[in-house]
Amino acid sequence: MIERDVEMFDTKFKFIQRTKDEIRELIYDYKKCNGCGICVYACPVNAIELGPVHDIAIGLEMPPVTIDHTKCAFCGICFAFCPFNVYEFYINGVKISKDEMPLSPTSFTELIENKCVYCTLCYKACPEKAIMRDVKITRQDIPEKNEGLEGKLTIDREKCNLCGICAEFCEAFKMVEKDPSPEDPMPYEDILFDEEKCDYCKLCEEICPEEAIKVEGKKIEFKLDKVAEIRVDQEKCSHCAYCEAVCPYDAIKTVKPIEGRLYLYEPRMYRCDPVGCSACIKICKHNKVWYVSKEKGRVYFNEDHCIYCGACENSCPYDLIAVERESYYTKEIVTYEPWIESWHSALERIIAKKRTEEPERKFLREREIKITEEVIEKRELDREALKVLEERLSAVEKILKKPYVRRAIEMGNVEAFIKKLKKGS
């Protein structure tokens, strides 16, 4: 016996399937979902439907996809292929990771430790807040100060790459921040220095990776080690490559899950209204690919940050955007089980943007059958014919009473019976 149920809490729907030996739970967070539709194509039983993505992009409060839990197979395919980790999957209360699924994406963002200087650029630029910078020590944590020392500090603007290490180490520095954008993912536009807060300890000179800071002062007797560490949360990461674009040290690399092509239908772009609509900009909340181009006077995109999820295509009311997928990189931990074919089929549908085909249903209608009663024609009894028939049957009966005639018939000698019949005795 299978029982299915659905619960809702906060911004999440919990779909539950209970059997005698197992409980499966699929949790969908509709606030994280951008309506890319990958799960719609992936679902092998057509249990997921795409909502009005354009209306949702411009403010309609509703889930971008709806799930029919009575049709759901609780197979986890939607969870495995969702590029933004909108789903969670549990079996008997244990949270399943994508790596445990038969087929899972091979996307990741890798920090190259021997190149990283633990600056602030990648974590400030990340639109998903998937990069964390753990501060190990600041100037305020060091009690030793230069009291009453007069000195001088200069910043070489040609050398400075606005990495922000000095500003997060010492309050004498201040970064002028700006919002990273697809046109320019850099999170800073300038650096300021407050001499009143500086005691010219020369520690900033030591931590600057570009040797852009020069201090005339006195080095305090404190040995600096690592001032911070960088971590990447792979579950939050959308693999947009903003971090890779801003890192001046090639210390972080992104492997995107999907390769493809993104383009606009230029002959119809006169319909685009970036002020009144901008649905593509709003719906692309994870990777921030779209922006209003000052040069073109309408929306445009930076394909370097695109993972070809398709949300922008679904949101455009005039079909001006097209997303083509060429490949979805995956790893496989199950090879020979017969049901793995359903996972490969899901992958093919995602790339082709096609839903699974349901079996053809034929409906038979009951037809009216006209019944006509047979008319029996009554005939007069032919007395003469009846008399002749009775005489002939009497002769046959007389012959069949003879033992040797019956024996001849039993032995298959029908000719002897016929011969006697013709003689009439």
C-alpha positions in Angstrom: 0.0 0.0 0.0 1.3 3.5 -0.9 0.3 6.7 0.9 1.1 10.1 -0.4 0.8 13.4 1.3 1.9 17.1 1.0 2.8 19.6 3.7 3.8 23.3 3.5 6.1 25.3 5.8 7.7 28.7 5.2 8.5 28.8 1.5 8.8 25.0 1.1 6.5 22.2 0.0 7.2 18.8 1.4 5.9 15.9 -0.7 5.8 12.5 1.2 5.4 8.9 0.0 5.0 6.2 2.6 5.2 2.5 1.9 5.5 -0.5 4.2 9.3 -0.4 4.3 10.2 3.1 3.3 9.4 6.8 3.6 10.5 9.2 0.8 10.3 13.0 1.1 10.9 15.6 -1.7 11.1 19.2 -0.5 10.7 22.0 -3.0 11.7 25.6 -2.0 9.7 27.8 -4.4 11.5 31.0 -3.4 14.8 29.6 -4.7 13.2 28.4 -7.9 13.5 30.6 -11.0 11.3 28.6 -13.3 14.1 27.3 -15.6 11.9 24.2 -16.3 14.7 21.6 -16.3 12.8 19.5 -13.8 9.7 19.7 -16.0 11.7 18.1 -18.9 13.4 15.7 -16.6 10.3 14.2 -14.9 9.6 10.8 -16.3 5.9 10.8 -15.3 5.0 14.4 -16.2 4.2 15.2 -12.6 5.7 18.8 -12.8 4.1 21.7 -14.6 5.7 25.1 -15.4 3.9 28.1 -14.1 3.5 31.6 -15.6 7.2 32.5 -15.4 6.8 36.0 -16.9 4.2 37.0 -14.4 6.2 35.6 -11.5 9.3 37.5 -12.7 7.5 40.8 -12.6 5.9 40.2 -9.2 3.3 37.5 -9.1 3.6 35.5 -5.8 3.3 31.8 -6.7 5.6 28.8 -7.3 7.3 28.8 -10.7 6.5 25.0 -10.9 3.7 22.9 -9.4 4.1 19.2 -8.5 1.3 16.7 -8.6 2.4 14.4 -5.8 -0.2 11.8 -6.7 1.6 11.2 -10.0 5.1 11.7 -8.6 7.3 8.6 -8.6 9.7 10.0 -5.9 12.6 8.9 -8.0 14.7 12.0 -7.3 15.5 12.8 -10.9 14.2 16.4 -10.5 16.4 16.8 -7.4 19.5 15.4 -9.1 19.4 17.6 -12.2 18.2 20.9 -10.6 21.1 23.4 -11.2 20.2 25.6 -8.3 19.5 23.0 -5.6 15.9 24.0 -5.2 15.0 20.4 -4.1 16.0 18.3 -1.1 15.5 14.5 -1.1 15.2 12.3 1.9 14.9 8.5 2.3 13.8 7.2 5.7 14.8 10.6 7.2 18.3 10.6 5.8 19.2 13.5 3.5 20.5 12.2 0.1 23.3 14.1 -1.7 23.5 14.4 -5.4 26.6 12.3 -5.5 24.6 9.3 -4.3 22.1 9.5 -7.1 22.6 7.2 -10.1 23.3 10.2 -12.4 24.4 13.6 -11.1 25.9 16.9 -12.5 29.6 17.3 -12.4 29.6 21.1 -11.8 31.8 22.6 -9.2 33.8 25.7 -8.3 37.3 24.9 -7.1 39.6 27.1 -5.1 43.3 26.7 -6.0 44.9 27.0 -2.6 48.5 27.6 -3.8 47.4 30.6 -5.9 44.9 32.2 -3.5 45.9 35.2 -1.5 42.6 35.1 0.5 41.5 38.5 -0.7 37.9 39.7 -0.7 37.1 40.0 -4.4 35.5 36.6 -5.1 33.3 36.5 -2.0 32.1 40.1 -2.5 31.3 39.5 -6.2 29.4 36.2 -5.7 25.7 36.8 -6.4 24.7 33.7 -4.4 26.8 34.4 -1.3 28.3 30.9 -1.8 31.8 32.1 -1.0 32.8 32.8 2.6 35.8 34.6 3.8 36.7 33.6 7.4 38.8 36.3 9.0 41.6 34.9 11.2 43.0 38.2 12.5 42.6 41.9 12.2 44.7 44.9 13.2 42.2 45.5 16.1 43.1 42.1 17.5 46.7 43.0 17.9 47.3 45.0 21.2 50.7 46.4 20.3 50.4 50.0 18.9 52.7 52.8 17.8 51.7 55.6 20.1 52.2 59.2 18.9 54.2 58.1 15.9 54.1 60.4 12.9 54.5 58.7 9.5 53.2 58.5 6.0 51.3 56.0 3.9 50.9 56.0 0.1 49.0 53.7 -2.2 50.3 53.0 -5.7 47.1 53.2 -7.8 48.8 51.5 -10.7 49.8 48.5 -8.7 46.6 48.3 -6.5 44.0 45.9 -7.9 41.4 46.7 -5.2 41.6 43.3 -3.7 40.3 44.6 -0.3 42.7 42.7 2.0 43.9 45.8 3.7 40.4 47.1 4.3 39.2 44.0 6.0 42.4 43.8 8.0 42.6 47.4 9.2 39.9 50.0 9.8 42.1 52.8 8.4 41.3 51.6 4.9 37.8 51.7 3.3 36.7 50.1 0.1 34.2 52.1 -2.1 31.8 49.3 -3.0 29.4 49.0 -6.0 27.0 46.3 -7.1 28.7 43.7 -9.3 27.0 43.4 -12.7 27.2 41.3 -15.8 29.0 44.2 -17.5 31.4 44.6 -14.7 31.5 42.0 -11.9 34.1 44.0 -9.9 32.7 44.7 -6.4 34.8 47.9 -5.8 35.4 51.1 -7.6 38.0 52.8 -5.3 39.9 52.6 -2.0 40.1 55.3 0.7 42.5 55.8 3.5 41.9 57.6 6.9 45.3 58.7 8.3 43.7 59.5 11.7 43.1 55.8 12.3 46.6 54.7 11.2 49.6 54.1 13.6 52.0 53.3 10.8 52.7 49.8 12.0 53.6 48.6 8.5 51.4 45.5 8.8 49.3 46.6 5.8 52.5 46.9 3.8 53.3 43.3 4.7 49.9 41.8 3.7 49.4 43.6 0.4 50.0 41.0 -2.3 50.8 43.7 -5.0 53.2 45.7 -2.8 51.1 48.7 -3.6 51.2 50.1 -0.1 54.3 51.9 1.2 54.5 53.1 4.9 57.0 55.4 6.5 56.7 54.3 10.2 57.8 51.6 12.6 57.2 47.8 12.1 55.7 46.4 15.3 57.0 43.1 16.6 54.2 40.8 15.5 54.5 37.9 13.1 51.5 37.7 10.8 50.4 34.4 9.4 47.3 33.8 7.3 44.9 36.7 7.8 41.9 34.9 6.3 40.6 31.7 4.6 38.2 31.3 1.6 35.5 28.6 1.5 33.1 27.7 -1.3 29.6 26.3 -0.5 29.0 24.0 -3.5 25.2 23.7 -2.6 24.7 27.4 -2.8 27.0 27.9 -5.8 25.3 28.5 -9.2 28.6 28.2 -11.1 28.1 31.7 -12.6 31.9 32.3 -12.8 31.7 35.8 -11.3 34.5 34.8 -8.9 36.7 33.6 -11.8 36.1 36.8 -13.7 37.2 39.1 -10.8 40.1 37.0 -9.4 43.4 38.5 -10.5 45.4 35.5 -9.4 43.6 32.7 -11.4 43.0 31.1 -8.0 39.4 29.9 -8.6 38.0 27.9 -11.5 34.4 27.0 -12.4 33.1 24.0 -14.2 29.6 24.7 -15.5 27.1 21.8 -15.6 25.6 22.7 -19.0 27.2 23.9 -22.2 25.1 25.6 -24.9 24.3 28.8 -26.7 22.3 31.9 -25.7 21.0 34.4 -28.3 18.4 37.1 -29.1 16.1 37.3 -32.1 17.5 40.6 -33.3 14.9 41.3 -36.0 12.2 41.4 -33.3 14.1 43.2 -30.6 12.1 46.4 -31.2 9.5 44.8 -28.9 11.8 44.6 -25.9 10.8 47.0 -23.1 13.6 46.9 -20.5 11.8 49.6 -18.4 8.3 48.2 -18.3 9.3 44.5 -18.3 12.9 43.4 -17.6 11.6 39.9 -16.8 14.8 38.3 -18.0 16.9 40.5 -15.7 14.7 39.7 -12.6 14.3 36.0 -13.3 18.0 35.5 -13.7 18.5 35.9 -9.9 21.2 33.2 -9.5 23.7 33.9 -12.3 22.9 37.5 -13.1 23.5 37.2 -16.8 21.2 40.0 -18.1 21.5 43.8 -18.0 20.3 46.9 -19.8 23.0 47.8 -22.2 23.6 51.6 -22.5 25.1 51.1 -25.9 22.2 49.1 -27.3 19.5 50.8 -25.3 17.8 47.5 -24.4 18.6 44.3 -22.6 21.6 42.3 -23.4 23.6 39.5 -21.8 27.1 38.3 -20.7 27.2 34.7 -21.8 30.3 34.0 -19.6 28.0 33.8 -16.6 25.2 31.7 -18.2 24.6 28.1 -17.5 21.8 27.8 -20.1 19.1 27.0 -17.5 16.4 28.5 -19.7 14.6 30.7 -17.2 15.1 33.8 -19.3 13.6 32.1 -22.3 10.5 31.1 -20.3 10.1 34.6 -18.9 10.2 36.6 -22.1 6.6 37.5 -23.2 7.6 38.1 -26.8 9.8 35.0 -27.4 12.9 37.1 -28.1 15.3 34.8 -26.2 16.5 31.4 -27.2 18.5 29.0 -25.1 20.1 26.0 -26.8 21.7 23.2 -24.8 24.5 21.1 -26.2 25.5 18.9 -23.3 24.9 18.3 -19.6 28.0 17.0 -17.8 27.2 14.2 -15.4 28.8 11.3 -13.6 27.3 7.9 -13.3 27.5 5.5 -10.3 25.0 2.9 -11.6 25.7 1.3 -15.0 23.9 -2.1 -15.5 20.6 -1.7 -13.8 17.8 -1.6 -16.3 16.1 1.4 -14.8 19.2 3.6 -15.5 17.8 4.1 -19.0 15.1 6.3 -17.5 17.8 8.6 -16.1 19.6 8.8 -19.5 16.2 9.6 -21.2 15.7 12.4 -18.7 19.1 13.8 -19.6 18.2 13.7 -23.3 14.9 15.5 -22.7 16.7 18.2 -20.7 19.1 18.9 -23.6 16.3 18.7 -26.2 13.8 20.6 -24.1 11.1 18.0 -24.6 8.7 16.5 -22.1 8.3 12.7 -21.7 5.7 11.2 -24.1 2.7 9.7 -22.3 1.1 6.5 -23.8 -1.7 7.2 -26.2 -5.1 7.0 -24.6 -8.0 5.7 -26.7 -11.5 6.2 -25.5 -14.2 3.8 -26.7 -17.7 5.1 -27.0 -20.7 2.9 -26.5 -22.7 2.7 -29.7 -26.4 2.1 -30.0 -27.3 -1.2 -31.6 -30.7 -1.5 -33.2 -32.3 -4.9 -32.5 -34.9 -6.0 -35.0 -37.1 -9.0 -34.1 -37.2 -11.8 -36.7 -40.6 -12.3 -38.2 -41.5 -16.0 -38.2 -43.7 -16.9 -41.1 -46.3 -19.6 -40.3 -46.8 -22.2 -42.9 -49.6 -24.8 -43.5 -48.7 -28.4 -42.6 -48.1 -30.6 -45.6 -49.8 -33.8 -44.7 -48.7 -35.8 -47.7 -45.0 -34.9 -47.2 -45.3 -35.8 -43.5 -46.8 -39.2 -44.4 -43.9 -39.9 -46.9 -41.3 -38.9 -44.3 -42.8 -41.2 -41.6 -42.8 -44.1 -44.0 -39.1 -43.6 -44.8 -38.1 -43.2 -41.2 -40.1 -46.4 -40.3 -38.1 -48.3 -43.0 -34.8 -47.0 -41.6 -35.8 -47.9 -38.0 -36.7 -51.4 -39.2 -33.3 -51.9 -40.8 -31.4 -50.5 -37.8 -33.0 -53.2 -35.6 -31.0 -55.9 -37.4 -27.8 -56.7 -35.5 -25.6 -57.3 -38.5 -26.6 -53.9 -40.0 -25.6 -52.1 -36.7 -22.3 -54.1 -36.6 -21.5 -53.1 -40.2 -22.0 -49.4 -39.3 -19.8 -49.8 -36.2 -17.1 -51.4 -38.3 -17.3 -48.5 -40.8 -19.0 -50.5 -43.5 -21.5 -47.8 -44.3 -22.0 -49.2 -47.9 -23.7 -52.4 -46.5 -26.2 -50.1 -44.6 -26.9 -48.1 -47.7 -27.4 -51.2 -49.7 -29.9 -52.6 -47.3 -31.6 -49.2 -47.2 -32.1 -49.2 -50.9 -33.6 -52.7 -50.9 -36.0 -51.7 -48.2 -35.3 -54.7 -45.9 
